[in-house]
Amino acid sequence: MEVPEVRDVRLRGLPWTRASSGAVHGDQVTLRLNVSVGYPSPLRAVATRLREHVTRRVAAQTGLDVTRLDITMTDLGGDLP
């Protein structure tokens, strides 16, 4: 929710996707996020901003290194302001 175009991070996935999740292995983290993005948004740019933001926030809050972050954009929901 800290990236303006992201409307929702969904804990559960759609029937054909996996749920949002994370795993810690030592000091490394892998994450999988399902997100709803506002319409119209440049999806590739939003994914890049979201990836950078989440990686930075996880490191700041936990001291762990995000080594993999899979982003699934499940839908385009809600108009951008």
N, C-alpha and C positions, 0 to 999 in steps of 0.2 A: 504494500500500500504506500510505500515511500517513493515509488517511481510513479510519476503522475499518470501515465497511460494505463497502468495496471489497476483494474477495477476490483479484482478478487483473486486471492490465492486459494484454490480449491483443494481441500484435504483429500477428497475422493476424486477419482478419475471418471471419465466417461466409460461406458461399457467396454470400449476397445483400448483404453489406456490404463496404466497403472496409477495407483494413488500417489499423491505427493509423499515424499519420504526422505530420510537422511540416514546415513550410516557413518560411524566414526571408526577409523582404523588407526590407532596410535594417535598421532597429531595431525592426521589427514581426514578430510570429510568429503563424502560424495553426497550430492543432493539431487532430488528429482522434484520439480515443481510443475503443477498444473495451474495456469493462470488465465483469467479472463481479461481481455484488453479492450480499452475504449475504441470506439469507431469514430472517425478513421484514424488509424495509427500506422506509422511506418514499422511494420512488424520486425524486420531485421534490426533496425535501430533500437527498438524497444527491447529486444532480446539482448543486444549488446549492453545497453544501459542497465538492465536488470541483472545480468551476469556480473558486471563490474560492481554494482551496488551490493548485491548479496555477498559476493566474495569479500568485499571490504568490511561489511558489517559483521559477518561471521568471525573474521580475523580480529576485529576490534573487541567484540564481546566475549570471545572464547579463547583467542590466541591460536586457534586451529587454522590450518591451511585447506581451502577448498580446492581439491584436485580435479573434481568433475562436477558440473552442474548441467543437468538436462532440463530444458524448458519445453513444456508442451503448452501451446496456446489453444485452449479448449474452445473458446468462442470469442466473438467480438460483441461485447455487451455494453450498452450505455454510450451515449454520445460524449465526446470530449467537450469541455467548456469552450 
